[in-house]
Amino acid sequence: MRLLPILAAQAVGLACGIIGLRLNSHLLPPAMLGIYGVFLTFAPIGAWVVHAGIAKYLVRYWASTPDRPGMMRLVSKIWARRLPWLIAGAGAGAALLRPLLPGQFATVAGALFLATASLALLSLVHSALQAERAHWRDFWVSGFGSVTRTLVPPLWFAVSGGVAATLWWGFGLHALATAVLGLGLMRHYLRWGQSGNSAPPVPPVYQGSLFIVLALSTWALTGVNRWIVAGFFGEEEAGFFTLASSMAVVAVTMISNAWVQYFRPGLFAMGDTAGGDRERLSRHTDRSALAYNLVAAGTLVVIIQIAPSLLGWLIDPRYTAAFRWLLPAGCFAIALNTMHFFNLLLLAAKRERETAPPELVSSAVLIGGGLVAASVSIDALKLWLTASPIVVWTLTRWLARRALARAA
């Protein structure tokens, strides 16, 4: 029955994605959707970068700790201490967005800080709930987040008569409300007067620069194509790419989220009990990653086939050009999600420091290849993105296995 709430959460996300396609394509012009898409790449910087190591610490040690309230107090204090980092990150993001949004620095920075701080806190909630396999509570949090993210920003934008700031603040309010709900569902761990000091301390590797650097590369990979498309081919083309991502990337990523959420606890348990049998861990990871690729690729093919039939009743015809990005965007998302499996392999083997070479080298190749391809032509960029899963299977997998063997 563990799989039921996991699949239910992804089903809600899929339904919201379909609703979002209609709302975004009918309510937002392509250029505005392109700018909003670039804004969204900065929103997860708190969860994916500043607090990435702490989230991984929770995923790895939450299930086995005898003092979960103590661990929650510990990570909450770390979250609060790092809020100044998020203020700086929000300011940097707003500065980078200034060419697309002149005169809106303060508005964008404020909305970004609210979103980054809330999403960072939410990532800790999700990490803890998934680690202890509290999948139904995680379902309510993720489901509520999917609904508010889908409805609040575009509907507020439409009601306001097209005021751009409502998109940024709408997303920020969605993130805040979801984080508050998550904390409410974990309130039994937030009794500050509870005794207990047996929570494992945070290993230095989880608080140091390693996971921040790795998270920066992951964050950059996730948003780089929107930046490249906007920079090389304009805001309207970025809007087409953003809508295609809403169709293809969201679908294959939801499959990856469910896959990882189901298999990760078993993989980590195997790492704790395998007694140094790294080859067994590698084979298990390969099988899981390959199965994900097959299911995700099949889903992507279905999306590409049915896309033309969605014009009019679901997708505004002015977004027809977005369909040419479905295959490239979907394949690149499959590549990124596959990289995560090989990262989990090294975490399961408790070789955290060895995760750097596979991720950083692969990220540099994927980003550099995208920039070179975009400088040639839009067709070259699409070809590079489509071929990106081959890069991961040949380069990232080899580097991860090499790092595991070197650690042994």
Buried (B, 14 or more C-beta within 10 A) or exposed (E): EEEEBBBBBBBBBBBBBBBBBBBBBBBBBBBBBBBBBBBBBBBBBBBBBBBBBBBBBBBBBBBEBEBBBBBBBBBBEBBEEBBEBBBEBBBBBBEBBEEBBEEBBEBBBBBBBBBBBBBBBBBBBBBBBBBBBBBBBBBBBBBBBBBBBBBBBBBBBBEEEEEBBBBBBBBBBBBBBBBEBBBEBBEEBEEEEBEEEEBBEBBEBBBEEBBBBBBBBBBBBBBBBBBBBBBBBBBBBBBBBBBBBBBBBBBBBBBBBBBBBBBBBEBBEBBEEBEEEBEEBBEBBBEBBEEBBEBBBEBBEEBBEEBEEBBEEBBBEBBEBBBBBBBBBBBBBBBBBBBBBBBBBBBBBBBBEBBBBBBBBBBEBBBEBBBEBBEEEBEBBBEBBBBBBEBBBEBBBEBBBEBBEEBE
